[in-house]
Amino acid sequence: MTSGPIVRIAPDTYSIDDPDSVRILYGHGNGFIKSKWYTASGNPYIPDLFTTRDPTLHRNIRKKVASLYATSHLLRMEPIIDDCIDLLVSRFAEVADKRTQINLQHWMQCYAFDVIGYIAVGKRFGFLDKGEDTLGIFPSLHGYLKYCATMGVYSEFHSLIYNIINTVSSGGIGEIVQFSKREIDKRLLIEAQGKSEIDRDMLSEVLQLHEANPQRVTMIDIMSICVTNIGAGSDTTSISLTSVLYHLIRNPLCLEKLRAEIDQHFSTNVSGHIKFADAQKLPYLQACIKESLRVHPATGLPLGRVVPKGGVTVADTFFPEGTTLGVNTWVAHANASVFGPDALSFRPERWLDSSKEELKAMDNYFLAFGQGSRTCIGKNISLVEMTKLIPILVRNFDFRLTGPDILKNGLQCENVWFVKQNNIICDIQHRSTLKHSKGE
């Protein structure tokens, strides 16, 4: 059996594993637009940042709200994330006291949903209160992702099927839409009464933009921003957080090294909040997060792009106009010529001990948030959520895999566009208890 950088996965559709292809396929102004597959991931009648294929329309939409996603701007909302971290820590402390088992991915999804709901519209979903999906969103959203992955292949039927689904079902994205609509309507009523004192969530910001220029930032834009933030940002962040914790659990030497770094830098702040700016300065923490996103990226299908007029040569092969080419993040991140012979292993040190040339090559082929003009606009939200939470959990708790399935068969995942972990069952102990039992 031979292998190479090009695999035909469907008629006129190819998966590419070539570092030079990233610049060609995803670079600014190269004329490659998203494939039709993406259209099934959104409302066929309302364009949004993720699904729109028109580069000009995408650029115009992004310009309206790009400033809201800048890290400097998001840090105004840092207290929102701190509130959710406090809730999660309280729940985990209760679990540790009761010595019960948890589904780690489920709890990370509860956290990610409550944070993004709080950031987007100023209200948590309430999943962290008891660790329960009281609205039934998780399975419905998973079903919707299955729909997106499958219907994307038959995108010409999306409008018809979308109408039928919305007629007979309100779960998944429908529930997120209704949640967003309720909170927007409440906020508009409060604003009309002159009683609003909320000034640190994204809804308040976009409403200000709407008030300043209703034609530029419409109410449809506001709804689209809220729904996209919640629907796309929750699953991807929870998968990434789960990856970080899982790989630290499976690599105790890395965990101890990270704990030593955290303890050293936050010796006077045992259980309080950790500022993003401070956590961002911890090199091994950042390496652990980046390596976790490398070995388990949230997206698991090729990021398809359509070859423009005139065709293109990629990986020494000519592809005619209209061909769909894409790089699968999982394939790219396993490329040994870029990430080393141990590319399949979790080794955070690769981001710290590599040469400048090696780091540049790895960064250029790091696709956890996409590349180029279509880089995920919510990247900074996700990184802030992870960078603040991981040090708190690592410092205060110890996790141990206990589920018989994962102990016998290893990690099980399902790829339905997002690659979600299914069987990470573990117990939690207070780290202080562990240290006391060891006589430390």
C-alpha positions as CSV (number, residue, x, y, z in Angstrom):
1,M,0.0,0.0,0.0
2,T,1.3,3.4,-0.9
3,S,0.5,6.7,0.7
4,G,0.7,10.3,-0.5
5,P,-0.4,13.8,0.2
6,I,-3.6,13.6,-1.9
7,V,-6.7,11.4,-1.2
8,R,-9.8,11.5,-3.4
9,I,-12.8,11.3,-1.0
10,A,-15.6,12.1,-3.4
11,P,-16.1,13.0,-7.0
12,D,-14.0,16.1,-7.7
13,T,-13.2,16.4,-4.0
14,Y,-9.8,15.8,-2.4
15,S,-8.2,15.8,1.0
16,I,-4.8,17.3,1.0
17,D,-1.9,16.8,3.4
18,D,0.7,19.3,2.3
19,P,2.0,22.2,4.4
20,D,2.3,24.5,1.4
21,S,-1.3,24.0,0.5
22,V,-2.5,26.1,3.5
23,R,-1.2,29.3,2.1
24,I,-2.7,28.5,-1.3
25,L,-6.2,27.3,-0.1
26,Y,-6.8,29.5,2.9
27,G,-4.6,32.6,2.2
28,H,-6.1,36.0,1.9
29,G,-7.2,37.1,-1.6
30,N,-6.4,33.8,-3.4
31,G,-9.9,33.4,-4.8
32,F,-10.8,30.1,-3.0
33,I,-14.3,30.2,-1.5
34,K,-15.8,27.7,0.9
35,S,-17.4,24.6,-0.6
36,K,-21.1,24.1,-0.8
37,W,-20.9,21.7,2.1
38,Y,-20.8,24.6,4.6
39,T,-24.3,25.9,3.6
40,A,-26.0,23.0,5.5
41,S,-24.6,24.3,8.8
42,G,-26.7,27.5,8.9
43,N,-30.0,29.1,8.2
44,P,-30.4,29.1,4.3
45,Y,-32.2,32.5,4.4
46,I,-29.9,34.4,6.8
47,P,-26.2,34.6,6.0
48,D,-23.8,34.3,8.9
49,L,-20.0,34.5,9.4
50,F,-19.5,30.7,9.3
51,T,-21.6,29.5,6.4
52,T,-21.6,32.4,3.9
53,R,-19.5,31.6,0.8
54,D,-19.4,35.0,-0.7
55,P,-16.0,36.6,0.4
56,T,-17.3,40.1,0.1
57,L,-20.4,39.4,2.2
58,H,-18.3,37.6,4.7
59,R,-15.9,40.5,4.9
60,N,-18.7,43.0,5.4
61,I,-20.4,40.9,8.2
62,R,-17.1,40.4,10.0
63,K,-16.3,44.2,9.9
64,K,-19.5,44.9,11.8
65,V,-18.5,42.9,14.8
66,A,-14.8,42.1,14.7
67,S,-13.9,44.5,17.4
68,L,-16.2,42.6,19.8
69,Y,-14.0,39.5,19.6
70,A,-10.7,41.2,20.2
71,T,-9.0,39.8,23.4
72,S,-8.6,43.3,24.8
73,H,-12.4,43.8,24.5
74,L,-13.3,40.3,25.8
75,L,-11.3,40.9,29.0
76,R,-14.0,43.4,30.0
77,M,-16.2,40.3,30.4
78,E,-13.6,38.4,32.5
79,P,-15.8,38.6,35.6
80,I,-18.5,36.7,33.7
81,I,-16.1,33.8,33.2
82,D,-15.0,33.9,36.8
83,D,-18.6,33.5,38.0
84,C,-19.0,30.4,35.9
85,I,-15.6,29.0,37.1
86,D,-16.7,29.5,40.7
87,L,-19.9,27.5,40.0
88,L,-18.0,24.7,38.3
89,V,-15.4,24.5,41.1
90,S,-18.3,24.3,43.7
91,R,-19.9,21.4,41.7
92,F,-16.6,19.6,41.4
93,A,-16.0,20.1,45.2
94,E,-19.4,18.5,45.9
95,V,-18.5,15.6,43.6
96,A,-15.2,15.1,45.3
97,D,-16.9,15.1,48.7
98,K,-19.5,12.6,47.6
99,R,-16.9,10.5,45.8
100,T,-19.2,10.0,42.7
101,Q,-18.2,9.7,39.1
102,I,-18.7,12.2,36.3
103,N,-18.7,12.4,32.6
104,L,-15.9,14.9,32.1
105,Q,-17.0,16.0,28.6
106,H,-20.6,16.6,29.8
107,W,-19.4,18.9,32.5
108,M,-17.1,20.8,30.2
109,Q,-20.0,21.3,27.9
110,C,-22.1,22.6,30.8
111,Y,-19.4,25.1,31.6
112,A,-18.9,26.1,27.9
113,F,-22.6,26.6,27.4
114,D,-23.1,28.7,30.5
115,V,-20.1,30.9,29.8
116,I,-21.1,31.6,26.2
117,G,-24.7,32.2,27.2
118,Y,-23.5,34.7,29.8
119,I,-21.1,36.4,27.4
120,A,-23.6,36.4,24.5
121,V,-26.8,37.5,26.1
122,G,-26.0,38.1,29.8
123,K,-27.7,34.9,31.0
124,R,-26.4,31.4,31.8
125,F,-28.4,28.4,30.6
126,G,-28.2,27.1,34.2
127,F,-26.5,23.9,33.3
128,L,-23.8,24.3,35.9
129,D,-26.3,24.5,38.7
130,K,-26.8,20.8,38.8
131,G,-24.8,19.6,35.9
132,E,-28.0,18.9,34.0
133,D,-29.0,19.7,30.5
134,T,-32.5,20.8,31.5
135,L,-33.4,22.0,28.0
136,G,-32.3,18.8,26.2
137,I,-30.0,20.8,24.0
138,F,-26.9,18.5,24.1
139,P,-28.4,15.5,22.2
140,S,-30.4,17.8,19.9
141,L,-27.4,19.8,19.0
142,H,-25.4,16.6,18.4
143,G,-28.2,15.5,16.1
144,Y,-28.0,18.8,14.3
145,L,-24.3,18.3,13.8
146,K,-25.0,14.9,12.2
147,Y,-27.4,16.7,9.9
148,C,-24.8,19.3,9.0
149,A,-22.2,16.7,8.2
150,T,-24.5,14.6,6.1
151,M,-26.7,17.2,4.4
152,G,-23.6,19.2,3.5
153,V,-23.0,16.4,0.9
154,Y,-26.4,17.1,-0.5
155,S,-26.4,20.8,0.1
156,E,-28.8,21.5,-2.8
157,F,-31.6,20.0,-0.6
158,H,-30.8,21.9,2.5
159,S,-33.4,24.6,2.2
160,L,-36.2,22.1,1.7
161,I,-35.2,19.8,4.6
162,Y,-34.5,22.8,6.8
163,N,-38.1,24.0,6.4
164,I,-39.4,20.6,7.2
165,I,-37.2,20.2,10.3
166,N,-38.3,23.6,11.7
167,T,-41.9,22.7,11.2
168,V,-41.8,19.5,13.2
169,S,-39.0,20.1,15.7
170,S,-37.8,22.9,18.0
171,G,-34.8,21.1,19.6
172,G,-31.1,21.8,19.2
173,I,-30.5,25.0,17.3
174,G,-34.2,25.8,17.6
175,E,-33.9,25.9,21.4
176,I,-30.8,28.1,21.1
177,V,-32.7,30.4,18.8
178,Q,-35.6,30.7,21.1
179,F,-33.3,31.2,24.1
180,S,-31.5,34.0,22.3
181,K,-34.8,35.6,21.1
182,R,-36.2,35.6,24.6
183,E,-33.1,37.3,26.0
184,I,-33.0,39.9,23.2
185,D,-36.6,40.8,23.7
186,K,-36.2,41.1,27.4
187,R,-33.2,43.4,26.9
188,L,-35.0,45.6,24.4
189,L,-37.9,46.0,26.8
190,I,-35.5,46.9,29.6
191,E,-33.6,49.4,27.3
192,A,-36.9,50.9,26.3
193,Q,-37.8,51.5,30.0
194,G,-34.3,53.0,30.6
195,K,-33.5,50.5,33.3
196,S,-30.6,48.6,31.8
197,E,-27.5,48.4,33.9
198,I,-25.9,45.5,32.0
199,D,-22.8,46.7,30.2
200,R,-20.4,43.7,30.0
201,D,-22.1,41.1,27.7
202,M,-21.9,41.0,24.0
203,L,-25.6,41.7,23.5
204,S,-25.3,45.1,25.1
205,E,-22.4,45.9,22.8
206,V,-24.2,44.9,19.6
207,L,-27.3,46.8,20.7
208,Q,-25.2,49.9,21.0
209,L,-23.9,49.3,17.5
210,H,-27.4,48.9,16.3
211,E,-28.6,52.1,18.0
212,A,-25.7,54.0,16.4
213,N,-26.4,52.7,12.9
214,P,-29.5,50.4,12.6
215,Q,-28.9,50.0,8.8
216,R,-25.4,48.7,9.3
217,V,-26.1,46.4,12.3
218,T,-29.6,45.1,12.0
219,M,-31.7,43.1,14.4
220,I,-31.2,40.1,12.1
221,D,-27.4,40.6,12.6
222,I,-27.9,40.7,16.4
223,M,-29.9,37.4,16.4
224,S,-27.3,35.8,14.1
225,I,-24.4,36.8,16.3
226,C,-26.1,35.4,19.4
227,V,-27.1,32.1,17.9
228,T,-23.7,31.6,16.1
229,N,-21.8,32.3,19.3
230,I,-23.8,29.9,21.4
231,G,-24.2,27.1,18.9
232,A,-20.7,27.0,17.5
233,G,-18.7,28.2,20.6
234,S,-20.1,25.7,23.1
235,D,-19.3,22.4,21.5
236,T,-15.8,23.3,20.2
237,T,-14.7,24.8,23.5
238,S,-16.0,21.8,25.5
239,I,-14.2,19.4,23.2
240,S,-11.0,21.3,23.6
241,L,-11.2,21.6,27.3
242,T,-11.9,17.9,27.6
243,S,-8.8,17.2,25.5
244,V,-6.6,19.3,27.7
245,L,-7.8,17.5,30.9
246,Y,-7.8,14.1,29.4
247,H,-4.2,14.3,28.1
248,L,-3.0,15.7,31.4
249,I,-4.7,12.8,33.2
250,R,-3.0,10.3,30.8
251,N,0.4,12.0,31.1
252,P,1.0,12.5,34.9
253,L,4.6,13.8,34.3
254,C,3.1,16.6,32.2
255,L,0.5,17.3,34.8
256,E,3.0,17.5,37.6
257,K,5.2,19.9,35.5
258,L,2.2,22.1,34.9
259,R,1.2,22.1,38.5
260,A,4.7,23.1,39.6
261,E,4.5,26.1,37.1
262,I,1.1,27.1,38.4
263,D,2.0,26.8,42.1
264,Q,5.1,28.8,41.6
265,H,3.3,31.7,39.9
266,F,0.2,31.7,42.0
267,S,1.6,30.8,45.4
268,T,-0.5,33.4,47.2
269,N,-3.7,32.7,45.3
270,V,-4.7,29.2,46.2
271,S,-8.4,29.2,45.2
272,G,-9.2,32.7,43.9
273,H,-9.5,33.8,40.3
274,I,-6.6,33.8,37.8
275,K,-6.4,36.7,35.4
276,F,-6.1,35.8,31.8
277,A,-3.2,38.1,31.3
278,D,-1.3,36.3,34.1
279,A,-2.1,32.8,32.9
280,Q,-1.2,33.7,29.4
281,K,2.4,34.2,30.6
282,L,2.8,30.6,31.8
283,P,4.7,28.9,29.0
284,Y,4.0,25.3,29.9
285,L,0.3,26.0,30.4
286,Q,0.1,27.5,26.9
287,A,2.1,24.6,25.5
288,C,-0.3,22.1,27.1
289,I,-3.3,23.9,25.7
290,K,-1.8,24.2,22.2
291,E,-0.6,20.5,22.2
292,S,-4.1,19.3,23.3
293,L,-5.7,21.3,20.4
294,R,-3.1,19.7,18.1
295,V,-3.6,16.1,19.1
296,H,-7.4,16.4,19.4
297,P,-8.7,19.3,17.3
298,A,-12.4,20.0,17.6
299,T,-13.2,19.7,13.8
300,G,-12.7,16.4,12.0
301,L,-13.6,17.0,8.4
302,P,-11.6,18.7,5.6
303,L,-12.0,22.5,5.4
304,G,-13.2,22.4,1.8
305,R,-12.4,25.2,-0.7
306,V,-13.3,25.5,-4.3
307,V,-10.6,25.9,-6.9
308,P,-11.1,29.2,-8.8
309,K,-10.9,30.0,-12.5
310,G,-7.7,28.8,-14.1
311,G,-7.2,25.9,-11.8
312,V,-4.3,25.4,-9.3
313,T,-1.3,23.2,-8.7
314,V,-1.2,21.8,-5.2
315,A,1.2,19.1,-4.0
316,D,2.7,18.9,-7.5
317,T,-0.7,18.1,-8.9
318,F,-2.9,20.3,-11.1
319,F,-6.6,20.6,-10.2
320,P,-9.1,22.2,-12.6
321,E,-11.5,25.0,-11.7
322,G,-14.5,23.8,-9.6
323,T,-12.6,21.0,-7.8
324,T,-13.0,21.0,-4.0
325,L,-9.8,20.7,-2.0
326,G,-9.4,20.7,1.7
327,V,-7.1,20.0,4.6
328,N,-8.3,17.8,7.5
329,T,-7.0,19.2,10.7
330,W,-6.5,15.8,12.2
331,V,-4.4,14.7,9.2
332,A,-2.4,18.0,9.2
333,H,-1.6,17.8,12.9
334,A,-0.3,14.2,12.5
335,N,2.2,15.2,9.8
336,A,5.5,13.9,11.1
337,S,7.6,16.0,8.7
338,V,6.1,19.1,10.5
339,F,5.5,18.0,14.0
340,G,8.3,15.4,14.3
341,P,8.4,11.6,14.4
342,D,6.4,11.6,17.6
343,A,3.6,13.6,16.0
344,L,1.0,11.1,17.3
345,S,2.1,11.6,20.9
346,F,1.1,14.3,23.4
347,R,4.3,16.2,24.1
348,P,3.8,19.9,25.1
349,E,7.6,20.4,25.1
350,R,7.6,20.5,21.3
351,W,6.2,24.0,21.5
352,L,9.0,25.1,23.9
353,D,12.2,23.3,22.7
354,S,11.9,23.5,18.9
355,S,13.9,25.9,16.8
356,K,12.4,29.1,15.3
357,E,12.1,27.5,11.9
358,E,10.4,24.4,13.4
359,L,8.0,26.5,15.4
360,K,7.1,28.6,12.3
361,A,6.4,25.4,10.3
362,M,4.2,24.0,13.1
363,D,2.3,27.3,13.5
364,N,1.7,27.5,9.8
365,Y,0.2,23.9,9.8
366,F,-1.7,24.4,13.1
367,L,-5.4,24.5,12.0
368,A,-7.3,24.2,15.3
369,F,-9.1,27.5,14.6
370,G,-8.7,27.4,10.8
371,Q,-6.4,29.7,8.8
372,G,-6.6,32.9,6.8
373,S,-9.6,35.1,6.3
374,R,-12.0,32.5,7.6
375,T,-10.1,31.9,10.9
376,C,-12.7,31.3,13.6
377,I,-13.9,34.7,14.9
378,G,-14.6,33.1,18.4
379,K,-11.0,31.9,18.8
380,N,-10.2,34.4,21.5
381,I,-13.4,33.6,23.5
382,S,-12.4,29.9,23.6
383,L,-8.8,30.6,24.5
384,V,-9.8,32.9,27.4
385,E,-12.2,30.3,28.7
386,M,-9.6,27.6,28.6
387,T,-6.7,29.6,29.8
388,K,-8.6,30.8,32.9
389,L,-10.2,27.5,33.8
390,I,-7.4,24.9,33.4
391,P,-5.1,26.3,36.1
392,I,-7.9,26.4,38.6
393,L,-8.9,22.8,38.0
394,V,-5.3,21.5,37.9
395,R,-4.4,23.3,41.1
396,N,-7.4,22.3,43.1
397,F,-8.4,18.8,41.9
398,D,-7.1,15.5,40.8
399,F,-8.9,13.4,38.2
400,R,-8.7,9.7,37.8
401,L,-10.1,7.7,34.9
402,T,-12.6,5.1,36.3
403,G,-15.0,4.1,33.5
404,P,-14.6,0.4,32.6
405,D,-15.0,1.2,28.9
406,I,-12.2,3.8,28.7
407,L,-9.9,1.6,30.8
408,K,-10.5,-1.4,28.6
409,N,-10.9,0.1,25.1
410,G,-9.3,3.5,25.4
411,L,-10.8,6.9,24.4
412,Q,-13.9,6.6,22.1
413,C,-15.0,9.5,19.9
414,E,-17.6,10.3,17.3
415,N,-16.8,12.5,14.3
416,V,-19.9,14.3,13.2
417,W,-18.0,17.4,12.0
418,F,-17.0,18.0,15.6
419,V,-15.1,15.2,17.2
420,K,-16.7,14.7,20.6
421,Q,-15.3,12.4,23.3
422,N,-17.8,9.9,24.5
423,N,-16.5,7.8,27.4
424,I,-14.3,9.9,29.7
425,I,-15.7,8.8,33.0
426,C,-13.6,9.8,36.0
427,D,-13.7,10.6,39.7
428,I,-12.5,13.8,41.4
429,Q,-10.5,14.3,44.6
430,H,-9.5,17.5,46.3
431,R,-5.9,18.0,45.7
432,S,-5.4,19.0,49.4
433,T,-6.8,15.6,50.4
434,L,-4.3,13.9,48.1
435,K,-1.4,15.9,49.5
436,H,-2.5,15.2,53.1
437,S,-2.8,11.4,52.4
438,K,0.8,11.4,51.1
439,G,2.1,13.2,54.2
440,E,3.0,16.3,52.4
